[in-house]
Each structure stands twice: as C-alpha cells, then as structure tokens.
Amino acid sequence: MNLVYLCPQFPPNYSPFCSCLKALGVNVLGIGVGSTESLTQEIRDSLATYYMVDDLHNYESLLKACGYFTHQYGKIDRLESHNEYWLATDAKLRQDFNIKGLKPDDMRFIRRKSGMKEIFRKAGIKVAPGKVVHTLAEAEGIIKEAGYPVVAKPDDGVGALHTFKIHDKEELLSFIEKKPEHDYIMEGFVKGTILSFDGLTDRDGNIIFYTAHTFSQGIMEVVNKCPTQALVWKNNEDLTEDELSAQRQVGSVEVTPRSLSGPEEATSIRIMKDGPIVVEGKFKIIGSDEQVLKPSAMTSFCRCGASRNMPYCDGTHRKIDFMDQSPEHGE
C-alpha cells in the first residue's frame, strides 16, 4: 500500500503515525516544505521517500509530487495530512488521483456548519435553530424563531474567529452592515455546558475509540467577556504594519503590547460596564498590611464584592449577573 502523507513533520507529536504505518508494511511517501535534514530521525526512518515543495499552498507543486510518486511507486492508495487546515487540499488531490477517501463534494458536510447541521438532524441529534443568512430579513427570521441573543459565525471556518454574539436590533444592523463577504450562519444561542466528542470508527462506522472534554467556557466567551479587554483576535490581513514588524522581530527583541502602541501612556482607571475597575499604567498596589502586592501593568479590581481572590476580579461578576447601578433612579 502507498500512502501519501502531507506535512509529516507537523504537528511533531503525530510522528508515530509514520513509524506505525511503516511497521504495518505501508510505503509512506512524504510531502513537506522543510528539507529532509529538518525532519526528525523517526520520520526520516519511516518515509520511503520525501518530496520537498516551496509552498504547500501551491497546488501545482503537490500535483507534481503525487505524479512523481505514482511514476515511482504505482497507484496511490491513501492520502492524509491529519490537519484540518489541509482538508480541502487533501480532498482535491484524492479526486485528481482517484484515491479512496473524502472528496471535494464531501467538504460541505465536513467543513461547513450548515452541512454538519443536516447530518446531525438526520441522525436525530438536536441542534440550535439557525441557517446561513445573507440579508437582514433572513436574519430577522432566525431571531423571530430563536430570540436574542444569536450567534453569527463563518459557515466555513474553525474556532471563534470573526464570531459575533448579537443581543439586540442595533447590534444586528451593525453586523449586517460590516460582516465579511463570505457566508455566515446565524444560530440561536444555547446556554449550557460545552462538551466535545471525538473518535475513530472502522470502515463500517463502528466507534472503536473516543474521547470527550468539558470546557469551562467557549473561546468566544473567553475573548468577548475578558474584563480587561486584553484578549483580542485579528486576521493576519488585518494586522497593522507595526504589528507585522513586531512579529518579524519576535525572537530577536522582547515584544510587549505597549511596544505596539507607542510611548508609555499615563496611568488610566476605567470602570468596565457591569464589570471590574481596570487600572493600567505605572502604579503600585499596597495592601492593608502596607506590603506591595503583585506588580502588573494592567490590573482588574473587583467591583461586585463577590470575588474569591480579593481585591482582584476573578470573573464572578458574570456568574452573579452583576449590573451597574443606574444613576437615573438614584441607586
């Protein structure tokens, strides 16, 4: 059997796939961007051959590599990368070389959330109400069914990048106006414990191994509810020249958030809506015993009175639904 392995050196802990396949008598044919010398000894010993390309995004280079393998070793029986990023590339190569496995037409149910919903529904699994929306009217239809809040995220995407939690009509109009061009799926927000379920099946669909994890909170909540607003996400194409320059210098100089924002600013004190007091700048925290507490360039102080790590904010205000008092009502 001939198996093409895309990028066998990444991630490093996946190297046993190559060595175990070789032990089973499989010809493992590697394609990657690093030189042969950059591979670990385990991977080098496991590969029947290795074809280096300049860029894995260059599909023509991948075609040439697979063509070379076919000429040297015969028909390719399997092709894998074990990397979600390359799923579509894997599928296209399988189609072009008539290799068994997922093809481009299958990507709709593998990468697109709307396609996954169809599979779950057919299996009798409950899913949050939602669908791909392109217009305000379509979005309002989902909200009429699910109510606020709703979550909007790229239909084809991984993680929480460019994900929005929409609480009212104002935020909805802002989302429709500013959303990127690609397809977005809008779903009702489901509050509850987040569980993962991953596993392996045999060729007949029988589960032979599985693992599950419980998440304390979702990635979106971690970023969106950060009391200090210190956590952010950005697409690479949205980075400023200063941020790109800082990235290029990582490893040669110490890069801190303040180095990206220019000269040091004066100390600032911010009262976060329904949240802590955030102090940023140069300051000391002196305890009741006159001892200097932990130094920090940005510190969040509890305002709800329920933190278990006084005087610091530990996020408890979200659990107890702490809200700012309203001056209009004299509270």
C-alpha positions in Angstrom: 0.0 0.0 0.0 1.2 3.5 -0.9 0.2 6.3 1.4 1.0 10.0 0.8 1.4 12.0 4.0 1.1 15.8 3.6 3.4 17.6 6.0 4.5 14.6 8.1 6.6 16.8 10.5 3.6 18.7 11.8 2.4 18.6 14.5 5.5 16.9 16.0 3.5 14.6 18.2 1.9 12.9 15.1 5.2 11.3 14.0 4.1 7.9 15.4 1.6 7.7 12.5 4.5 7.4 10.1 6.5 4.9 12.1 3.5 2.7 12.8 2.4 2.7 9.2 5.8 1.6 8.1 5.7 -1.2 10.7 2.5 -2.3 9.1 4.3 -2.6 5.7 2.9 0.7 4.2 5.1 2.8 1.9 4.8 6.2 3.5 5.5 9.0 0.9 6.0 12.4 2.5 5.4 15.9 1.0 6.5 19.0 3.0 8.2 22.4 2.9 11.2 21.7 5.1 14.4 19.9 3.9 15.0 16.3 4.6 17.5 17.3 7.2 14.8 19.3 9.1 12.8 16.1 9.7 13.2 14.1 12.9 15.1 10.9 12.7 11.9 8.9 13.4 10.2 10.5 10.4 13.2 10.1 8.1 13.4 6.4 9.0 9.7 5.9 8.4 9.4 7.5 5.0 10.1 5.6 1.8 10.8 8.9 0.1 10.3 12.6 0.7 9.4 15.3 -1.8 10.1 18.9 -0.7 8.0 21.8 -2.1 8.4 25.5 -1.7 4.8 26.1 -0.5 2.0 23.6 0.3 -0.5 26.2 -1.0 1.0 25.8 -4.5 -1.3 23.1 -5.8 0.7 22.5 -9.0 3.7 21.5 -6.8 1.5 19.0 -5.0 0.3 17.6 -8.3 3.9 17.1 -9.5 4.8 15.4 -6.2 1.9 12.9 -6.4 2.7 12.4 -10.1 6.3 11.5 -9.2 5.1 9.1 -6.5 2.7 7.4 -9.0 5.5 7.0 -11.5 8.0 5.6 -8.9 5.7 3.5 -6.7 2.5 2.9 -8.6 -1.1 3.9 -7.7 -1.5 5.9 -4.5 -3.9 4.1 -2.2 -4.4 6.7 0.6 -3.6 10.4 1.2 -3.7 12.1 4.6 -2.5 15.2 6.4 -4.3 14.7 9.7 -4.6 18.5 9.7 -7.9 20.3 9.5 -6.3 23.2 7.6 -5.5 20.9 4.6 -8.8 19.0 4.5 -9.9 20.7 1.2 -6.4 20.2 -0.4 -6.4 16.5 0.7 -9.9 16.1 -0.9 -8.9 17.7 -4.2 -5.7 15.5 -4.5 -7.8 12.4 -3.8 -10.2 13.3 -6.6 -7.4 14.2 -9.1 -5.6 10.9 -8.4 -8.7 8.7 -7.8 -7.7 7.9 -4.2 -10.2 6.5 -1.8 -11.5 8.9 0.9 -13.2 12.2 1.2 -13.6 14.2 -2.0 -14.4 18.0 -2.6 -18.2 17.3 -2.6 -17.9 15.9 0.9 -16.4 19.1 2.3 -19.8 20.6 2.6 -20.6 18.2 5.5 -17.1 18.3 6.9 -16.2 22.0 7.0 -19.5 23.9 6.6 -21.5 24.2 9.8 -24.8 24.3 7.8 -23.8 20.9 6.3 -23.0 19.5 9.7 -26.4 20.5 10.9 -28.0 18.4 8.2 -26.1 15.4 9.2 -26.9 15.9 12.9 -30.6 16.3 12.1 -30.7 13.1 10.1 -29.1 11.3 13.0 -31.8 12.6 15.4 -29.4 14.9 17.2 -30.9 18.2 18.4 -29.2 21.3 17.0 -29.6 25.0 17.7 -32.1 26.7 15.3 -30.3 28.5 12.5 -29.2 28.7 8.9 -27.0 30.7 6.5 -28.1 34.3 6.3 -27.4 36.9 3.6 -29.9 39.6 4.3 -31.4 41.4 7.2 -34.8 39.8 6.5 -33.3 36.3 6.7 -31.5 37.2 10.0 -34.7 38.6 11.5 -36.4 35.3 10.6 -33.9 33.4 12.7 -34.3 35.8 15.6 -38.1 35.5 15.4 -37.7 31.8 15.9 -34.8 31.7 18.4 -35.0 35.1 20.1 -32.0 37.2 21.2 -29.1 36.6 21.7 -28.0 34.9 18.5 -24.5 33.9 17.3 -23.2 34.6 13.8 -20.1 32.9 12.6 -18.5 31.9 9.3 -20.2 28.9 7.8 -16.8 27.6 6.7 -14.4 28.3 9.5 -12.6 27.0 12.6 -12.7 28.3 16.1 -14.2 31.7 17.1 -12.5 33.9 14.5 -14.9 36.6 13.3 -17.7 35.3 15.5 -20.4 37.7 16.8 -22.9 37.4 19.7 -25.8 39.7 18.9 -28.0 40.9 21.7 -30.4 43.4 20.0 -31.5 45.2 16.8 -28.8 47.7 17.0 -26.1 45.1 17.1 -27.9 43.1 14.3 -27.9 46.1 12.0 -24.2 46.7 12.7 -23.4 43.1 11.9 -25.3 43.1 8.6 -23.5 46.3 7.6 -20.0 45.2 8.5 -19.9 41.5 8.1 -17.3 40.0 5.7 -18.4 38.8 2.2 -18.3 35.1 2.9 -21.3 33.0 4.1 -22.4 33.4 7.7 -24.5 31.1 9.6 -26.8 32.5 12.4 -27.9 30.4 15.3 -29.8 30.7 18.5 -27.5 31.0 21.5 -27.7 27.9 23.7 -26.6 28.4 27.3 -25.1 25.3 28.9 -22.0 23.2 29.4 -19.8 22.7 26.3 -18.7 19.1 25.6 -16.6 17.7 22.9 -16.8 14.2 21.5 -14.1 13.0 19.1 -13.4 9.5 18.0 -12.4 6.9 15.4 -14.6 4.5 13.6 -13.9 1.4 11.5 -14.9 1.2 7.8 -18.4 0.2 8.9 -18.9 3.2 11.1 -18.5 1.4 14.4 -16.8 3.5 17.1 -13.5 1.9 18.2 -12.1 4.8 20.2 -13.5 8.1 21.5 -12.5 10.9 23.9 -14.6 13.7 25.4 -13.7 17.0 27.1 -15.7 19.5 29.2 -14.9 23.2 28.5 -15.3 25.8 31.3 -16.4 28.3 28.7 -16.2 28.8 24.9 -13.5 30.6 23.1 -15.9 33.3 22.1 -16.8 33.9 25.8 -13.2 34.0 26.8 -12.4 36.8 24.4 -15.7 38.7 24.5 -16.0 38.7 28.3 -12.4 39.4 29.1 -12.9 42.1 31.9 -9.8 44.0 30.8 -10.3 43.8 27.1 -6.7 42.5 26.9 -7.7 39.5 24.7 -8.4 40.2 21.1 -8.3 38.3 17.8 -7.2 39.5 14.4 -7.0 38.1 10.9 -3.4 38.3 9.6 -4.6 40.5 6.8 -6.0 43.0 9.4 -2.6 43.5 11.1 -1.1 46.9 11.1 2.5 47.4 9.7 3.7 48.0 13.3 2.2 44.7 14.4 3.7 42.8 11.4 7.1 44.4 12.0 6.9 43.3 15.7 6.0 39.8 14.6 9.1 39.7 12.3 11.3 40.7 15.2 10.0 38.2 17.7 12.9 36.1 18.9 15.4 39.0 18.5 13.7 41.5 20.8 11.3 41.5 23.6 7.8 42.4 22.2 5.2 43.7 24.6 1.7 45.1 24.0 3.0 48.5 25.0 5.7 48.4 22.3 3.0 48.3 19.7 1.1 51.3 20.9 3.9 53.9 21.0 5.3 55.8 24.1 4.2 54.9 27.5 0.9 56.5 28.5 -0.2 57.9 31.8 -2.0 55.7 34.3 -5.6 55.2 33.4 -8.6 54.0 35.5 -11.6 52.5 33.7 -14.9 51.3 35.1 -16.0 48.4 32.9 -19.7 48.1 32.2 -21.2 45.5 34.6 -17.6 44.6 35.4 -14.4 45.4 37.3 -12.3 48.6 37.7 -9.3 48.3 35.4 -6.1 50.2 36.2 -3.5 50.4 33.5 -0.1 52.1 33.6 2.6 52.6 36.2 1.3 52.1 39.7 1.8 50.2 42.9 -0.8 48.1 44.8 -0.2 48.4 48.6 -2.2 46.1 50.9 -3.7 46.8 54.3 -0.5 45.4 55.8 1.5 48.0 53.9 3.0 45.3 51.7 3.3 45.8 48.0 1.2 43.3 46.2 1.9 41.7 42.8 3.1 44.3 40.3 1.3 44.4 36.9 0.9 46.9 34.1 -2.8 46.2 34.0 -4.9 45.0 36.9 -8.6 44.4 37.3 -10.2 45.1 40.7 -13.4 43.5 41.9 -16.5 45.8 41.9 -19.2 43.3 42.6 -17.9 42.3 46.0 -18.1 38.5 45.3 -14.6 37.7 44.1 -12.8 34.8 45.7 -9.5 36.5 45.0 -9.9 39.9 46.6 -9.1 42.6 45.8 -8.8 41.3 42.2 -11.5 40.4 39.7 -11.9 36.7 39.1 -14.9 36.9 36.7 -17.5 36.1 39.4 -19.5 39.2 38.4 -20.6 37.3 35.3 -21.9 34.3 37.3 -24.0 36.5 39.6 -25.2 38.8 36.8 -23.7 41.9 38.4 -25.0 45.1 36.8 -24.1 48.7 37.1 -26.4 50.8 39.3 -28.5 53.3 37.4 -27.8 57.0 38.5 -31.2 57.8 36.8 -33.1 56.0 39.6 -30.9 57.4 42.4 -29.4 54.0 43.3 
